[in-house]
Amino acid sequence: MRNRYFPVVFERFSDPTASLFQGMQSLAEQMGMPLFDSASGLSAKVDFYRHDSKLFVEAELPGVKPEEVELHVCADKLTFSAEKSFEKKEGGEDKNYFRSERSYGKVERMIAFPVEVDPESAKASFKNGVLTVEMAEKSQEKGYKKVAISAEA
């Protein structure tokens, strides 16, 4: 008899817990800060800052070639992905690894912006395994207009 009710009790707790975790994960992804690194173990550590009226994103992508990076800039976010493949050495020798700590696989990141940027202004460079993206903020003046109010007598 007792076993019959055991799953029912925990079923009530599992749904809110799963829902809470999914909500936290969704919020973190919207803010561009995933709760976990990618399953492959490859991650991209990011610095995101403003200087003058420009936003900068610097991402560490060690061992990745510039042509292996895909970058998209929208008005409200930046996304990039890259894949670091396992390199086979010429000579065809099979290696029996005792330890392999280097990460391989695909990494994807999304960085949400606190302000809108002009996607056409985006410039990207890649040096020493660091991707640097520079974007100009959209002018705040274009978003509104002061309207004079006329009074009727």
BALOTI-106669 format. One line per field, with one value per residue: residue number from 1; residue in three letters; chain; x, y, z of N, C-alpha, C, O, CB in turn. Coordinates in steps of 0.2 Angstrom, whole numbers, plus 5000, padded with zeros to 4 digits. Atoms other than C-alpha are relative to their C-alpha. Glycine has a CB too. Layout:
<nodes>
resi	(NUM,...) $
resn	(ala,...) $
chain	(A,...) $
n.x	(X,...) $
n.y	(Y,...) $
n.z	(Z,...) $
ca.x	(X,...) $
ca.y	(Y,...) $
ca.z	(Z,...) $
c.x	(X,...) $
c.y	(Y,...) $
c.z	(Z,...) $
o.x	(X,...) $
o.y	(Y,...) $
o.z	(Z,...) $
cb.x	(X,...) $
cb.y	(Y,...) $
cb.z	(Z,...) $
</nodes>
This chain:
<nodes>
resi	(1,2,3,4,5,6,7,8,9,10,11,12,13,14,15,16,17,18,19,20,21,22,23,24,25,26,27,28,29,30,31,32,33,34,35,36,37,38,39,40,41,42,43,44,45,46,47,48,49,50,51,52,53,54,55,56,57,58,59,60,61,62,63,64,65,66,67,68,69,70,71,72,73,74,75,76,77,78,79,80,81,82,83,84,85,86,87,88,89,90,91,92,93,94,95,96,97,98,99,100,101,102,103,104,105,106,107,108,109,110,111,112,113,114,115,116,117,118,119,120,121,122,123,124,125,126,127,128,129,130,131,132,133,134,135,136,137,138,139,140,141,142,143,144,145,146,147,148,149,150,151,152,153) $
resn	(met,arg,asn,arg,tyr,phe,pro,val,val,phe,glu,arg,phe,ser,asp,pro,thr,ala,ser,leu,phe,gln,gly,met,gln,ser,leu,ala,glu,gln,met,gly,met,pro,leu,phe,asp,ser,ala,ser,gly,leu,ser,ala,lys,val,asp,phe,tyr,arg,his,asp,ser,lys,leu,phe,val,glu,ala,glu,leu,pro,gly,val,lys,pro,glu,glu,val,glu,leu,his,val,cys,ala,asp,lys,leu,thr,phe,ser,ala,glu,lys,ser,phe,glu,lys,lys,glu,gly,gly,glu,asp,lys,asn,tyr,phe,arg,ser,glu,arg,ser,tyr,gly,lys,val,glu,arg,met,ile,ala,phe,pro,val,glu,val,asp,pro,glu,ser,ala,lys,ala,ser,phe,lys,asn,gly,val,leu,thr,val,glu,met,ala,glu,lys,ser,gln,glu,lys,gly,tyr,lys,lys,val,ala,ile,ser,ala,glu,ala) $
chain	(A,A,A,A,A,A,A,A,A,A,A,A,A,A,A,A,A,A,A,A,A,A,A,A,A,A,A,A,A,A,A,A,A,A,A,A,A,A,A,A,A,A,A,A,A,A,A,A,A,A,A,A,A,A,A,A,A,A,A,A,A,A,A,A,A,A,A,A,A,A,A,A,A,A,A,A,A,A,A,A,A,A,A,A,A,A,A,A,A,A,A,A,A,A,A,A,A,A,A,A,A,A,A,A,A,A,A,A,A,A,A,A,A,A,A,A,A,A,A,A,A,A,A,A,A,A,A,A,A,A,A,A,A,A,A,A,A,A,A,A,A,A,A,A,A,A,A,A,A,A,A,A,A) $
n.x	(5004,4995,4997,5004,5001,4993,4999,5005,4997,4994,5002,5002,4994,4996,5003,4998,4992,4998,5002,4996,4993,5001,5001,4993,4996,5002,4998,4993,4999,5002,4995,4994,4996,5002,4998,4995,4996,5003,4999,4994,4995,4997,5004,4997,5000,5001,5000,5005,5000,5002,4995,5003,5007,5000,4999,4995,5000,4994,5001,4994,5001,4993,5000,5005,4998,5005,5005,5004,5005,5006,5002,5006,5002,5007,5001,5000,4996,4995,4999,4994,4999,4994,4999,4993,5000,4994,4996,4997,4993,4998,4996,5005,4999,5005,4997,5003,5000,5001,5005,5002,5003,5002,5007,5002,5007,5003,5001,5005,5002,5004,4999,5005,4998,5004,5003,5000,4994,5000,4997,4995,4994,4996,4993,4998,4993,4998,4992,4997,5005,5005,5005,5002,5005,5001,5007,5003,5007,5005,5001,5006,5004,5005,5005,5005,5000,5004,5006,5002,5007,5003,5006,5006,5003) $
n.y	(4994,4994,4999,4997,4993,4997,4996,4994,4994,4997,4998,4993,4996,5000,4995,4993,5000,5000,4993,4994,5000,4998,4993,4997,5001,4995,4993,5000,5000,4994,4995,5001,5004,5006,5003,5005,5000,5005,5007,5002,4998,4994,4994,4994,4995,4994,4994,4996,4993,4994,4995,4994,5002,5006,5006,5005,5007,5003,5007,5005,5006,5003,5006,4999,4996,4995,5003,5005,4996,4997,4995,4996,4995,4997,4993,5002,5005,5002,5007,5003,5007,5002,5007,5001,5007,5004,5000,5006,4999,5004,5006,5005,5004,4999,4998,5002,4994,5001,4994,4995,4995,4994,5000,5000,5000,4994,4996,4995,4995,4995,4995,4996,4993,4995,4995,5002,4998,4999,5006,4998,4997,5005,5002,5005,5002,5006,5000,5005,5004,4996,4996,4993,4997,4993,4997,4994,5000,4996,4993,5000,4995,5002,5004,4996,4993,4996,4997,4994,5001,4993,4999,4996,4995) $
n.z	(5000,4999,5007,5005,4999,5000,5006,5001,4995,5003,5006,4998,4999,5006,5005,4998,5000,5007,5003,4997,5003,5007,5000,4999,5006,5005,4999,5001,5007,5003,4998,5003,4995,4999,4993,5001,5006,5005,4999,5003,4996,5003,4998,5002,4995,5004,4997,5003,4997,5004,5000,5004,5002,5003,4996,5002,4997,5001,4998,5000,5004,5002,5004,5006,5006,5001,5005,4996,4995,5004,4996,5002,4996,5000,4997,4993,4997,5004,4999,5003,4999,5003,4998,5000,5002,4997,5005,5001,5003,5006,4999,4999,4994,4995,4993,4994,4995,4993,4998,5005,4996,5005,5002,5008,5002,5002,4995,5002,4995,5002,4996,5001,4999,4996,5005,5007,5004,5007,5003,5006,4997,4997,5003,4996,5001,4996,4999,4994,4997,4997,5004,4997,5004,4998,5003,4998,4997,5004,4997,4996,5002,5005,4997,4997,5003,4995,5003,4997,4999,5001,4996,5003,4996) $
ca.x	(5000,5014,5023,5008,5007,5026,5027,5012,5020,5036,5027,5019,5037,5045,5034,5037,5056,5058,5048,5058,5075,5068,5063,5081,5089,5078,5081,5100,5100,5090,5103,5117,5124,5121,5120,5131,5145,5141,5140,5156,5166,5172,5167,5170,5174,5168,5171,5157,5159,5155,5168,5163,5147,5152,5150,5163,5163,5179,5178,5192,5192,5209,5213,5199,5203,5194,5186,5178,5168,5151,5145,5128,5124,5106,5100,5098,5110,5125,5127,5143,5147,5163,5169,5186,5189,5201,5216,5223,5242,5249,5257,5242,5248,5235,5239,5234,5230,5233,5224,5216,5211,5209,5191,5184,5167,5155,5153,5138,5135,5122,5125,5110,5113,5107,5104,5101,5116,5118,5121,5129,5142,5149,5167,5175,5194,5202,5220,5229,5213,5202,5187,5184,5168,5165,5147,5140,5125,5110,5107,5093,5087,5079,5068,5057,5051,5045,5028,5022,5004,4993,4979,4962,4954) $
ca.y	(5000,5012,5010,5015,5032,5035,5041,5052,5062,5065,5068,5084,5090,5086,5097,5113,5109,5105,5121,5132,5125,5127,5145,5149,5141,5151,5167,5164,5160,5176,5186,5178,5168,5150,5140,5126,5126,5116,5097,5096,5104,5118,5135,5153,5165,5182,5200,5212,5231,5249,5261,5279,5275,5258,5240,5227,5208,5199,5180,5167,5154,5145,5132,5139,5146,5162,5153,5141,5155,5160,5177,5186,5203,5209,5226,5217,5203,5195,5176,5166,5148,5139,5121,5115,5098,5084,5086,5070,5070,5064,5047,5038,5032,5028,5035,5027,5042,5040,5057,5069,5085,5097,5101,5098,5101,5115,5130,5143,5159,5172,5189,5200,5219,5232,5244,5243,5243,5247,5229,5238,5246,5229,5225,5209,5204,5188,5188,5175,5165,5180,5186,5205,5212,5231,5239,5256,5260,5266,5285,5287,5302,5293,5283,5298,5315,5329,5335,5352,5353,5367,5374,5379,5394) $
ca.z	(5000,5005,4988,4979,4986,4986,4968,4969,4984,4974,4958,4966,4970,4954,4943,4952,4954,4935,4931,4942,4935,4917,4921,4928,4913,4901,4910,4910,4892,4888,4898,4888,4903,4901,4918,4911,4898,4882,4883,4873,4887,4875,4882,4877,4891,4887,4892,4888,4890,4884,4879,4873,4863,4858,4864,4864,4866,4868,4868,4871,4858,4859,4846,4834,4817,4812,4797,4810,4819,4813,4820,4819,4826,4829,4836,4853,4854,4847,4844,4839,4837,4833,4832,4837,4828,4835,4824,4817,4814,4798,4797,4802,4819,4832,4849,4865,4876,4895,4897,4886,4894,4879,4874,4856,4849,4846,4857,4855,4865,4864,4872,4875,4874,4887,4873,4855,4843,4824,4816,4801,4812,4818,4815,4821,4822,4828,4836,4847,4849,4855,4845,4847,4841,4841,4838,4839,4850,4841,4844,4857,4849,4834,4846,4851,4846,4858,4853,4857,4864,4858,4869,4863,4870) $
c.x	(5004,5003,4996,4999,5007,5001,4996,5002,5005,4998,4997,5006,5004,4998,5002,5008,5002,4998,5004,5007,4999,4999,5007,5004,4998,5002,5008,5002,4998,5005,5007,5005,4997,5001,5005,5004,4997,5002,5007,5006,5004,4996,5004,4999,5000,5001,4996,5000,4999,5006,4998,4993,5000,5000,5005,4999,5007,4999,5006,4998,5006,4999,4995,5003,4995,4995,4995,4995,4995,4997,4994,4999,4993,5000,5000,5004,5005,5001,5006,5000,5007,5001,5007,5000,5007,5004,5004,5007,5001,5004,4996,5001,4995,5004,4995,5001,5000,4996,5000,4996,4998,4993,5000,4993,4998,4998,4995,4999,4996,5001,4995,5003,4995,4997,5000,5007,4998,5003,5005,5006,5005,5006,5003,5008,5001,5008,5001,4994,4994,4996,4998,4995,4998,4993,4998,4993,4996,4999,4993,4995,4995,4994,4994,5000,4996,4995,4997,4992,4997,4993,4995,4997,4992) $
c.y	(5006,5002,5003,5007,5004,5004,5006,5006,5003,5003,5008,5005,5001,5005,5007,5001,5001,5007,5005,4999,5002,5008,5003,4999,5005,5007,5001,5000,5007,5006,4999,4996,4993,4997,4995,5002,4995,4993,4998,5001,5006,5006,5006,5005,5007,5006,5004,5007,5006,5004,5006,4998,4993,4994,4995,4993,4997,4993,4996,4994,4996,4994,5001,5004,5005,4998,4995,5004,5003,5006,5004,5006,5003,5007,4998,4995,4998,4992,4998,4993,4998,4992,4999,4992,4997,5000,4993,5001,4996,4995,4995,4996,5001,5001,4997,5005,4997,5005,5005,5005,5006,4999,5001,5000,5007,5004,5006,5005,5005,5006,5005,5007,5004,5005,4998,5002,5000,4994,5002,5002,4994,4998,4994,4998,4993,5000,4996,4997,5004,5003,5006,5002,5007,5002,5007,5000,5004,5007,4999,5005,4998,4996,5004,5007,5004,5004,5006,4999,5007,5000,5004,5004,4999) $
c.z	(5000,4993,4995,5000,5000,4994,4999,5004,4996,4993,5001,5000,4994,4995,5001,5000,4993,4997,5002,4997,4992,4999,5001,4994,4994,5001,4999,4993,4997,5002,4997,5005,5001,5007,4999,4993,4995,5002,4998,5005,4998,5002,4998,5006,4997,5005,4996,5003,4995,5001,4995,4998,4996,5005,4998,5003,4998,5002,4998,4996,4998,4996,4994,4995,4999,4995,5003,5004,4995,5005,4997,5005,4998,5004,5008,5003,4995,5001,4996,5001,4996,5001,4999,4999,5003,4994,5000,4997,4994,5002,5002,5007,5005,5006,5005,5006,5007,5003,4994,5003,4996,4998,4992,5000,4999,5007,4997,5006,4997,5006,4999,5002,5005,4996,4993,4996,4992,4997,4995,5002,5003,4996,5005,4998,5004,5001,5006,5003,5004,4994,5003,4995,5003,4996,5003,5003,4995,5003,5003,4997,4994,5003,5002,4997,5006,4996,5004,5000,4999,5004,4997,5005,5000) $
o.x	(5003,5004,4998,4999,5007,5003,4998,5002,5005,5001,4999,5006,5007,5002,5005,5010,5007,5002,5006,5010,5004,5002,5008,5008,5002,5004,5010,5006,5002,5006,5012,5011,4993,5007,5009,5001,4993,5007,5010,5012,5008,4990,5010,4994,5003,4999,4996,4999,4998,5009,4997,4989,4996,5003,5006,4997,5009,4997,5009,4993,5008,4995,4995,5006,4989,4989,4990,4991,4996,4996,4994,4999,4992,5005,5003,5004,5005,5000,5008,4998,5009,4998,5011,4998,5012,5002,5007,5008,4999,5008,4998,4998,4992,5009,4989,5006,4996,4992,5004,4990,4994,4991,5003,4989,5002,4996,4996,4998,4996,5001,4994,5007,4989,4992,5003,5009,4993,5009,5010,5011,5011,5006,5002,5009,4998,5011,4998,4994,4990,4999,4996,4996,4997,4992,5000,4989,4998,4998,4988,4989,4990,4989,4988,5005,4991,4996,4996,4989,4999,4990,4997,4996,4989) $
o.y	(5011,5008,5007,5011,5010,5010,5011,5011,5010,5008,5012,5011,5006,5008,5010,5006,5005,5010,5010,5005,5006,5011,5008,5004,5007,5011,5006,5004,5010,5011,5003,4996,4992,4998,4994,5004,4990,4992,4993,4999,5009,5006,5006,5007,5008,5006,5004,5008,5004,5005,5004,4996,4992,4995,4995,4993,4997,4992,4996,4990,4996,4989,4996,5009,5004,5000,4993,5000,5006,5004,5005,5005,5005,5008,5003,4993,5000,4990,5000,4991,5002,4990,5000,4988,5000,4997,4991,5005,4990,4995,4989,4990,5006,4998,4997,5005,4992,5004,5006,5004,5011,4993,5004,4998,5011,5002,5008,5002,5007,5004,5008,5008,5003,5009,4992,5008,4998,4994,4998,5002,4996,4998,4995,4999,4992,5000,4997,4996,5001,5007,5006,5003,5008,5001,5008,4997,5009,5007,4997,5005,5001,4996,5001,5009,5002,5006,5005,4997,5012,4995,5009,5002,5003) $
o.z	(4996,4991,4991,4995,4999,4994,4997,5002,4996,4991,4996,4998,4993,4992,4997,4997,4991,4993,4998,4995,4990,4995,4998,4992,4991,4997,4997,4991,4992,4998,4998,5004,5006,5010,5004,4988,4997,5006,5001,5004,5001,5002,4996,5007,4992,5011,4990,5009,4989,5006,4990,5003,4992,5010,4991,5009,4992,5008,4993,4998,4992,4997,4990,4997,5000,4996,5000,5008,4990,5011,4991,5011,4993,5007,5012,5009,4989,5007,4990,5007,4991,5006,4995,5003,5004,4988,5005,4992,4994,5007,5002,5007,5006,5008,5005,5009,5009,5008,4991,5004,4998,4997,4989,5004,4996,5012,4991,5012,4991,5012,4994,5007,5004,4999,4992,4998,4990,4997,4994,4998,5004,4990,5011,4992,5009,4995,5011,5009,5007,4990,5009,4989,5009,4990,5009,5000,4992,5010,5000,4999,4993,4999,5003,4994,5008,4990,5010,4996,5002,5005,4993,5010,5004) $
cb.x	(4995,5005,5003,4993,4997,5005,4999,4993,5002,5005,4994,4996,5004,5000,4993,4998,5003,4997,4992,5001,5002,4994,4995,5003,5000,4992,4998,5004,4997,4993,5001,5003,5000,5002,4993,4997,5007,5003,4995,5002,5005,5001,5000,4997,5006,4993,5007,4993,5007,4994,5008,5004,4997,5007,4992,5007,4994,5006,4994,5003,4996,5003,4999,4993,5002,5004,5003,5004,5004,4994,5006,4994,5006,4995,4994,4993,4996,5007,4994,5006,4994,5006,4996,5003,5000,4998,5006,4997,5005,5004,5005,4999,5007,4996,5000,5003,4995,5007,5004,4997,5004,5005,4996,5003,4997,4994,5006,4994,5007,4993,5007,4994,5001,5004,5005,4994,5006,5002,4995,4996,4999,4995,5005,4996,5005,4998,5002,5003,5003,5003,4994,5006,4993,5006,4995,5001,5000,4993,5000,5002,5004,5004,5002,5000,4996,5005,4994,5001,4999,4998,5002,4995,5002) $
cb.y	(5000,4999,4994,4997,5002,4995,4995,4998,4997,4995,4996,5000,4998,4993,4999,5002,4994,4994,5001,4999,4992,4997,5002,4996,4993,4999,5002,4994,4995,5002,5000,5006,5004,4995,4996,4993,4999,5002,4996,5003,4994,4999,5000,5002,4999,5000,5004,4997,5001,5003,4997,5001,5005,4999,4997,5003,4996,5003,4997,4999,5001,4998,4994,5002,4996,5006,4997,4995,5006,4995,5005,4995,5006,4995,5003,4999,4994,5003,4996,5004,4996,5004,4996,5002,4999,4993,5005,4994,4999,5005,5002,4995,5003,4993,5008,4993,5005,5000,5003,4997,5003,5000,5005,4994,4997,4999,5004,4997,5003,4998,5004,4999,5004,5002,5007,5003,4995,5006,4995,5005,5005,4993,5006,4994,5005,4993,5007,5005,4995,5005,4995,5004,4996,5005,4995,5006,5003,4996,5005,5001,5006,4995,4996,5000,5000,5006,4994,5007,4997,5001,5003,4995,5007) $
cb.z	(5006,5005,4998,5001,5007,5001,4994,5003,5006,4999,4997,5006,5006,4997,4999,5006,5003,4996,5002,5008,5000,4997,5005,5006,4998,5000,5008,5004,4996,5003,5007,4997,5007,4995,5002,5000,5001,4993,4997,4994,5001,4993,5008,4994,5005,4997,5001,5000,5003,5002,4998,4994,4996,4995,5000,5002,4997,5003,4996,5007,4993,5007,5004,5003,4994,4997,4994,5004,5003,4998,5001,5000,5000,5002,4999,5002,5001,5001,4997,5001,4997,5003,4994,5007,4993,5002,5000,4996,5006,4995,5006,4995,5003,5000,5001,5002,4999,5003,5006,4993,5006,4994,5003,4997,5007,4996,5003,4997,5003,5000,5000,5005,4993,5006,5001,4996,5001,4997,4998,4996,5005,5001,5000,4999,5002,4996,5000,5005,5005,5004,4998,5000,5000,4998,5002,4994,5007,4998,4994,5008,4997,4996,5005,5008,4993,5003,4999,4996,5007,4992,5007,4996,4999) $
</nodes>
